[in-house]
Amino acid sequence: MIPPTIEWISGTEGNILPGHVRMIDQTRLPLELSYLETADVETIWRAIKTLQVRGAPAIGIAAGFGVLAGIQSMNTDDPAELAAEAHRVADHLATSRPTAVNLFWALDRMRAVASAGDVSVGSLKERLAREALAMAEEDAAMCRAIGEHGLTLLDGVDTVLTHCNAGSLATARFGTALSPVYAAREKGRVLHVYADETRPLLQGARLTAWELMHAGVEVTLICDNTAAHVMKSGRVGAVLVGADRIVANGDAANKIGTYGLAVLARAHNIPFYVLAPTSTMDLGLSHGGQIPIEERAAEEVTEGFGTRTAPEGVKVYAPAFDVTPAELITAMVCEKGIIRPPYHDALEKLSGAL
Amino acid sequence: MIPPTIEWISGTEGNILPGHVRMIDQTRLPLELSYLETADVETIWRAIKTLQVRGAPAIGIAAGFGVLAGIQSMNTDDPAELAAEAHRVADHLATSRPTAVNLFWALDRMRAVASAGDVSVGSLKERLAREALAMAEEDAAMCRAIGEHGLTLLDGVDTVLTHCNAGSLATARFGTALSPVYAAREKGRVLHVYADETRPLLQGARLTAWELMHAGVEVTLICDNTAAHVMKSGRVGAVLVGADRIVANGDAANKIGTYGLAVLARAHNIPFYVLAPTSTMDLGLSHGGQIPIEERAAEEVTEGFGTRTAPEGVKVYAPAFDVTPAELITAMVCEKGIIRPPYHDALEKLSGAL
């Protein structure tokens, strides 16, 4: 029902290589569903750069596949030469989005396999291919687990509210915050979703609304400023959001607007859940005040739709995300299960168990 | 410093008539300040219809001036004929925005003067002219009074946050929620303003940011979903908003998003003030639940900027306003002074005093 965001298509039965990447071209959404299919490294580099693929896990997977595309047709008998080429392609792909942590993490996994050495060219190609596919499968499995765990929190809930896109389109498949919605649907249970449009870049309107409609989930789009009114009307049973970073005390950074939703949820006695893989946890920081807040360009607010909608020269404050304090988070969900307050101890235990 | 939104320009010294209307063409904002100058009833009708002039008080004033434009050059000795023409023009102008209460109220004032009769054509023209000008002057004076009273609430405050446009552009001059900011500026005091962009129609970005910049007030534009983060950072000393309707128990309807701001203000211990003239008070309704909530067209959310930004056929919930319960309102400000809780008694007393 919910199509893979990105996958490797093998050309011949039984062999992973040669093959090509097939990804949803997210720059064409929500107007049309079209796929980018390519085995060209430059095209994959540009796809990451221009947000044809976006969302930290999906970017990492694209990079892994990009390395495969770069080495699969290499004609050499020297495994060292193949390994060097894999490193060269990885270095190049790393320049596509210089601040994407998952990109570097995925490329490092490919580099480590390339450097393990002492095998034939054929075996090395096979190992690289298995590693790239494993990253995609692991991500889908992790998202799936988040969905199953998350769904256990939603007994008796028939409507949830979400912000931005922590959905299938940000991952290999299923997503994080939206995964329980898909898990429910597979069990024949209907969860209705209110999707914040999420200014300034409208990921909720463009991506979340699209992927839920495409999967046959009933979704209602609202402006960000309408969430409070919808909550007051009693129509929201839970808020589900993703996270960009969760620190040791349980404070969570996520798309701008998430913190306000958490305050509103508390005021309306609505549970507020953060769903994110353990890779999002950064226990090196002790509290949310230590998370640097990136500011975005004023133009994303003043002329985000090709039309200028604010005076020339107006001062704009456009932080990319905000920090929700742990005390407003009812529970967290990761691939290993549910995490409940007090978060400091729970996250430390989890980290020891990782 | 802050230019009149709409005024009557007399052609000859000492006489009100003949003359013409001069209004800021708000459809050209925020890109350019241009004026519509006309003595043609059809042009004024269209200006109201197409939102070249908007905001309840400003629309009422435009309508009064429209009647003047319609009768000023009438060549007759029969006052009954002049009165009939005034009624005919008023009936026509009333069709420009069929749900605008201030429009009908202003036209009724003009009709009452036209029907008072028993005077010469010259005197009747003069009386109509004085009535139309009085409405503009009364509105500016009322806004000015709201500003002076409101400013007394802002001792020690250097930054306020506002939503939508309850500014000069919605009135003859000065505005309601923004009037204390202009009053402060006249006294040489600097108040910095955070302006919510106010989706879906972006009145904050297009109008509030423009009029504050034009008046030399320091303004920072934010997305609606950023207000919570700004409040948490300690940068907001008070929230100032207008109102569309205030009912007997003090509940106040205003632009969608206002209620959420009130909840957030309470959570951050920031005073939340509603500034509106007594004409906004509708004591015939006992509580906010009785106020009907108008829903806007989905297209305002999905393709508000000439570009489609959400999937075709997506379900949208777009209420035009929400209701802030009285208990979240720190104080109200009207032209007669400050109103404090318990609002039911205060509003009843005020109504007796009207």
Chai-1 contact restraints between the chains, C-beta under 6 A:
chainA,res_idxA,chainB,res_idxB,connection_type,confidence,min_distance_angstrom,max_distance_angstrom,comment,restraint_id
A,P30,B,A310,contact,1.0,0.0,6.0,A-B,restraint_1
A,P30,B,P311,contact,1.0,0.0,6.0,A-B,restraint_2
A,R199,B,C223,contact,1.0,0.0,6.0,A-B,restraint_3
A,P200,B,C223,contact,1.0,0.0,6.0,A-B,restraint_4
A,L202,B,T309,contact,1.0,0.0,6.0,A-B,restraint_5
A,A205,B,T309,contact,1.0,0.0,6.0,A-B,restraint_6
A,A205,B,A310,contact,1.0,0.0,6.0,A-B,restraint_7
A,A209,B,A310,contact,1.0,0.0,6.0,A-B,restraint_8
A,A209,B,P311,contact,1.0,0.0,6.0,A-B,restraint_9
A,A209,B,V314,contact,1.0,0.0,6.0,A-B,restraint_10
A,W210,B,P311,contact,1.0,0.0,6.0,A-B,restraint_11
A,M213,B,P311,contact,1.0,0.0,6.0,A-B,restraint_12
A,T220,B,K315,contact,1.0,0.0,6.0,A-B,restraint_13
A,T220,B,Y317,contact,1.0,0.0,6.0,A-B,restraint_14
A,L221,B,A310,contact,1.0,0.0,6.0,A-B,restraint_15
A,L221,B,V314,contact,1.0,0.0,6.0,A-B,restraint_16
A,L221,B,V316,contact,1.0,0.0,6.0,A-B,restraint_17
A,I222,B,Y317,contact,1.0,0.0,6.0,A-B,restraint_18
A,C223,B,R199,contact,1.0,0.0,6.0,A-B,restraint_19
A,C223,B,P200,contact,1.0,0.0,6.0,A-B,restraint_20
A,D224,B,D224,contact,1.0,0.0,6.0,A-B,restraint_21
A,D224,B,N225,contact,1.0,0.0,6.0,A-B,restraint_22
A,N225,B,D224,contact,1.0,0.0,6.0,A-B,restraint_23
A,N225,B,I256,contact,1.0,0.0,6.0,A-B,restraint_24
A,N225,B,G257,contact,1.0,0.0,6.0,A-B,restraint_25
A,T226,B,I256,contact,1.0,0.0,6.0,A-B,restraint_26
A,A228,B,Y259,contact,1.0,0.0,6.0,A-B,restraint_27
A,A228,B,G260,contact,1.0,0.0,6.0,A-B,restraint_28
A,A228,B,V263,contact,1.0,0.0,6.0,A-B,restraint_29
A,H229,B,Y259,contact,1.0,0.0,6.0,A-B,restraint_30
A,H229,B,D322,contact,1.0,0.0,6.0,A-B,restraint_31
A,I256,B,N225,contact,1.0,0.0,6.0,A-B,restraint_32
A,I256,B,T226,contact,1.0,0.0,6.0,A-B,restraint_33
A,G257,B,N225,contact,1.0,0.0,6.0,A-B,restraint_34
A,Y259,B,A228,contact,1.0,0.0,6.0,A-B,restraint_35
A,Y259,B,H229,contact,1.0,0.0,6.0,A-B,restraint_36
A,G260,B,A228,contact,1.0,0.0,6.0,A-B,restraint_37
A,V263,B,A228,contact,1.0,0.0,6.0,A-B,restraint_38
A,V263,B,L264,contact,1.0,0.0,6.0,A-B,restraint_39
A,V263,B,A267,contact,1.0,0.0,6.0,A-B,restraint_40
A,L264,B,V263,contact,1.0,0.0,6.0,A-B,restraint_41
A,A267,B,V263,contact,1.0,0.0,6.0,A-B,restraint_42
A,F305,B,F305,contact,1.0,0.0,6.0,A-B,restraint_43
A,F305,B,T307,contact,1.0,0.0,6.0,A-B,restraint_44
A,G306,B,T307,contact,1.0,0.0,6.0,A-B,restraint_45
A,T307,B,F305,contact,1.0,0.0,6.0,A-B,restraint_46
A,T307,B,G306,contact,1.0,0.0,6.0,A-B,restraint_47
A,T309,B,L202,contact,1.0,0.0,6.0,A-B,restraint_48
A,T309,B,A205,contact,1.0,0.0,6.0,A-B,restraint_49
A,A310,B,P30,contact,1.0,0.0,6.0,A-B,restraint_50
A,A310,B,A205,contact,1.0,0.0,6.0,A-B,restraint_51
A,A310,B,A209,contact,1.0,0.0,6.0,A-B,restraint_52
A,A310,B,L221,contact,1.0,0.0,6.0,A-B,restraint_53
A,P311,B,P30,contact,1.0,0.0,6.0,A-B,restraint_54
A,P311,B,A209,contact,1.0,0.0,6.0,A-B,restraint_55
A,P311,B,W210,contact,1.0,0.0,6.0,A-B,restraint_56
A,P311,B,M213,contact,1.0,0.0,6.0,A-B,restraint_57
A,V314,B,A209,contact,1.0,0.0,6.0,A-B,restraint_58
A,V314,B,L221,contact,1.0,0.0,6.0,A-B,restraint_59
A,K315,B,T220,contact,1.0,0.0,6.0,A-B,restraint_60
A,V316,B,L221,contact,1.0,0.0,6.0,A-B,restraint_61
A,Y317,B,T220,contact,1.0,0.0,6.0,A-B,restraint_62
A,Y317,B,I222,contact,1.0,0.0,6.0,A-B,restraint_63
A,D322,B,H229,contact,1.0,0.0,6.0,A-B,restraint_64
